[in-house]
Amino acid sequence: MTMPDDLVFMMGNFEARIPQDRVYSKSHLWLMPVADRWRVGFTAYSVRLLQDVYFLDWFIDPFTHVQEKQKIGEIESSKALSDLYTPAAGQILEFNEELLNDPSAINQADNYTKGWLFEMENEAQWLTPTEYLQVLEDGWEQTQRMIKGQLN
């Protein structure tokens, strides 16, 4: 079985790939089913906005029940220190321990494989790749204004 080609969202000259083998949240996270749970990571779009992640810290332990948009950690990049929130209510089962020592996998082309953040159980409805692409297209003008505001 061949995989469908990735969708691509153009961020200026940068291509943000949107693999079609997973689902997405409006908060720019990808979710891939792994056994009975969801593996969660940053989309190429969010990685591009964060730029060069070099520190990651979690505020909760595995097997913690969480609410939607609950603050669970923070990430530091060359752009900013940002809070990390859950994409849905559920239970965080496991964190990608390798990222705590070296979060650079988030920055790499393999952010869709080795750069996953955590695994969780939840019952939420997610966006298809096509729906997520539409979210990016609808919000791109506002995102560009935000980026330009940061640069001035």
N, C-alpha and C positions, 0 to 999 in steps of 0.2 A: 504494500500500500504506500503510495507516495503522499507526502505532506503537501498541503496547499501552500503556495508561495506566501511569504510574509506580506502583510500590508505595510505600506510605508507612508509616514507623515513627514513632510518636509518642514524642518525648523530652520528657515533661512537656507543655508547650504548644507545643513546637517540632516541626514536621514535617520529618523527614529523608526526602527523596525517594530512591527506589531505581529509577533508570531500568531498563527491561527490555530495552534494546538492547545490553547488555554483561554481563560476568560479574564475579565478586567474589572477594576473598581474605578469609580469616578475620581478617587484620590490617587490615581496613577500608580496602582499596584497591579501586578499580574498574579493570577492564581491558577495553579495547575493541580489537577487531582493526582494524588499519590496514595495508593491504597484507599483507606477510609478517611482521608484528610486532605486539606488544601495546602500546598506549598506556595508561599507568598514571597514576592520580590518586587523591586522597583522596575518600572518600565524604562525603556531607553529614553523616553521623553523626560521622565523625572530625573534620571541619571544625568542627562544633558543640562537640565536646569540646576541641579546640585553642583555639578562639576567636582572632580577630584575629591572623593570621600576619603577621609583619613582617620576618622574615629567614630565608633559606634558603641552605645551603651544601652543596656536594657534595665528597666526599673522594676520588672516583675520576674517571677520564676516560672518555669514550665509547669503546666497543669493548672494555670490560673484561669478562672472564668473572667471574661472581659465583656464590657459593654461596647456598642458601636462608638467609634471616635474616642475611645479611652486612650489617654496618653500612656504609652508603654515603654518609651525610651527616647533617646535622642541620637542625632547623627551630626557630625561636624564635617564640613567640606571647606574647600577654599572660598566658597561663596558665603556660607553662614552656618550658624548652629541652628538646627531645626529639630522640633519635636516630632516624634513618631507616634502615630495613632493607629488603632485597629480599624480595619475596613468594615468590620461587622461584629455583632455580638457573637460570642462563642467561647471556645476554650483554646488558649495557646498551649500547644503540646510540646514544642521543641524549638530551640533557636539554633541557627547555623553557627556552631561554636567556632569554626574556622575564621569567621568574619570578625570575631572579637579580637583576635590576635593580629589579623591582617585584613581590613575591610576592602582592600584594593580590588578584589574580585567583583565588587559592585561596579567599579569603574570600567571594567574590561568588556570586551565583546561577549564574554560568557556570563554577563549579568543575568541572562535567562536560564543559566544552568547552575554554575558554581556560586553565583552571587545571590542565591535565595536568602531571605532574612529569617523566616520562621515558618512553622507548620501549625495549622489550626483546624479545629472542627467548627463548622457553622452551617446554618440553614439558609443563608442569604441568597438572593437572586443576583447574578452578576451580569455584566455587559458582555455581549459577543465582541469579537475583534472589530467587526464592522460598526457596531454601536459605539465602541470606545474611540475609533477613528473619528466618528461624528462629534463626540465630546471634544476631542482635540481641535477639530476644525472650527467648532462653534466658539471655543475659548481662546483661540490663538491670538486674535487681535488684542484682547485684554492681557494675555500673558506677555506679549511683546511690549506693551505699555509698562507693565510691571518691571520687566527686565531693563528697559531704558531708564526707568526711574531709579533703579539700583545703580546704574552705571553713571548717572549724572551727579 
